[in-house]
């Protein structure tokens, strides 16, 4: 693994989105996503992060009832040609924004995954990352991903995670040790989880002295009602932008290489970490 000894040469403006998709309506949600991406571009963003499973909505009953209609199919190279995503392709091209958006992906080997699709500035769509840490009943509908992933935008390295991945310190740390300057997490946090929502991703930023971009769904009907709070954190875990617990929002912040360099100079956890943290151990009575 490569320790992140260098920082990017120029700032990067990013957007995190909270919005309410319609369960099962991939075509309609792609149109909604396209509008949000254009808003992000108008605010100066070069990268936009939309919530987990946004294209089909995080609604397990619908995902179980219509796995064909709610999925997008990937070819062996991970590319997605689904025409329902054409409005999103067009928005990425026109706005000059790289998009990370959640979807249910069907792979050629039959696996169904919770995926982060990357829509590049030319409008090409591919499966960028498959969620590794499945939460609860997700295991009944999806297979876990088997690898990490890093998105390269300009000279920034951006590790990818999805929701529950970010609850595991090791996941963010793996991205940081691969040289990530930031960590992008499309998510779906339910109402009532506000404390954990606001703690996990700030901690991943501070743990790894990297920026974190957290997006979240909002609204819906119980028990699948989501709580917004989309946020962007600096490398010390401080909030650069945060959404309310309800309502659609496109939130923008500029990731500053100087802040990244200063934080890593002052807080050298990545360089100082022991190769075998904590072991061997001794037990004693008190």
GIDALIN-V333041 format. One record per residue. N is the residue number from 0. SS is DSSP state (H for helix, E for strand, L for the rest). OMEGA is omega in whole degrees, -180 to 180 (NA if undefined). NEAR is the number of other C-alpha atoms within 10 Angstrom. Layout:
n=<N N>
ss=<SS SS>
omega=<OMEGA OMEGA>
near=<NEAR NEAR>
//
This chain:
n=<0 1 2 3 4 5 6 7 8 9 10 11 12 13 14 15 16 17 18 19 20 21 22 23 24 25 26 27 28 29 30 31 32 33 34 35 36 37 38 39 40 41 42 43 44 45 46 47 48 49 50 51 52 53 54 55 56 57 58 59 60 61 62 63 64 65 66 67 68 69 70 71 72 73 74 75 76 77 78 79 80 81 82 83 84 85 86 87 88 89 90 91 92 93 94 95 96 97 98 99 100 101 102 103 104 105 106 107 108 109 110 111 112 113 114 115 116 117 118 119 120 121 122 123 124 125 126 127 128 129 130 131 132 133 134 135 136 137 138 139 140 141 142 143 144 145 146 147 148 149 150 151 152 153 154 155 156 157 158 159 160 161 162 163 164 165 166 167 168 169 170 171 172 173 174 175 176 177 178 179 180 181 182 183 184 185 186 187 188 189 190 191 192 193 194 195 196 197 198 199 200 201 202 203 204 205 206 207 208 209 210 211 212 213 214 215 216 217 218 219 220 221 222 223 224 225 226 227 228 229 230 231 232 233 234 235 236 237 238 239 240 241 242 243 244 245 246 247 248 249 250 251 252 253 254 255 256 257 258 259 260 261 262 263 264 265 266 267 268 269 270 271 272 273 274 275 276 277 278 279 280 281 282 283 284 285>
ss=<L L L L L L L L L L L E E E E E E E E L L L L L L H H H H H H H H H H H H H H H H H L L L L E E E L L L L L L L L L L H H H H H H L H H H H E E E E L L L L E E L L H H H H H H H H H H H H H L L E E E E E E E E E L L L L L E E E E E E E E L L L L L E E E E E E L L L L L L L H H H H L L L L L L L L E E E E L L E E E E E E E H H H H H L H H H H H H H H H L L L L E E E E E E L L E L L L H H H H H H H H H H H H H H H L L E E E E E E E E E E E L L E E E E L L L E E E L L L L L E E E E L L L L L L E E E E E E E L H H H H H H H H H H L L H H H H L L L L L L L L L L L L L L>
omega=<-177 175 -175 -178 -180 176 179 -178 -175 178 178 177 -176 176 169 -170 165 -176 -176 175 178 -179 175 -174 -177 -178 -180 179 176 176 177 179 180 178 179 178 177 176 179 179 179 178 175 -177 173 176 176 -179 179 -169 175 176 -175 -174 178 -173 177 -178 -173 178 178 -180 178 -175 -176 -178 179 -177 -177 -179 164 -175 177 175 -177 178 -180 -179 -177 -177 -175 -178 177 -178 -177 178 179 175 -178 -179 179 179 -174 -177 -176 -176 169 -172 170 -174 -177 180 167 -174 175 -177 -178 179 178 179 174 -174 167 -169 165 176 173 173 -175 -173 173 179 177 -178 177 174 -179 -174 174 -177 -177 -178 178 -175 171 -175 174 -178 179 -176 -170 170 179 173 -175 -178 172 -179 177 178 180 179 -172 178 177 175 -173 177 -178 172 177 171 -172 174 -175 176 -177 -179 -177 -177 176 180 178 177 -179 -180 174 175 -178 172 -180 -174 -176 -173 167 -171 175 -179 -177 175 -176 -177 -172 -178 -179 178 -175 -178 -173 -169 169 179 180 177 -178 178 -167 -178 178 174 175 177 -176 174 -177 170 180 178 -175 -175 177 6 -178 178 -171 -164 172 179 177 -172 171 -177 175 -174 171 178 179 -175 171 178 177 176 175 180 176 178 177 178 169 -173 -173 172 178 178 -172 179 -180 177 177 -179 -179 179 -178 175 -177 -175 -167 -177 -178 180 -173 -174 178 -179 177 -170 170 -176 -3 -177 176 176 180 177 -177 NA>
near=<9 10 13 19 11 11 19 17 12 12 14 19 17 24 32 32 31 34 24 22 25 17 21 23 17 23 20 18 23 22 18 19 25 22 15 25 31 22 19 27 24 11 16 19 24 24 24 29 31 31 34 29 28 31 31 26 27 29 18 14 10 16 19 12 11 11 16 12 13 24 23 25 21 18 14 10 10 18 17 22 15 13 11 17 23 18 19 28 22 18 26 26 17 15 19 20 25 27 29 29 28 29 25 29 27 24 20 13 8 10 13 21 25 28 28 31 26 22 27 19 20 15 22 18 23 22 28 19 26 26 24 21 22 20 11 8 9 14 12 10 16 17 18 17 17 10 9 18 15 21 19 11 13 12 13 21 21 24 27 27 29 28 25 20 19 24 19 12 15 13 20 29 21 16 27 28 16 19 22 27 28 27 30 28 29 30 30 28 25 20 19 11 11 15 8 11 25 16 12 17 27 24 21 27 26 20 20 28 31 33 29 32 30 33 34 30 32 28 20 20 8 9 9 17 19 27 25 32 25 34 28 30 26 25 28 22 22 16 15 17 19 22 21 14 18 17 15 18 21 22 24 25 22 17 25 18 18 14 17 21 19 12 17 21 13 9 17 12 14 17 13 8 10 10 7 7 7 8 8 6 5 5 5 4 3 3>
//
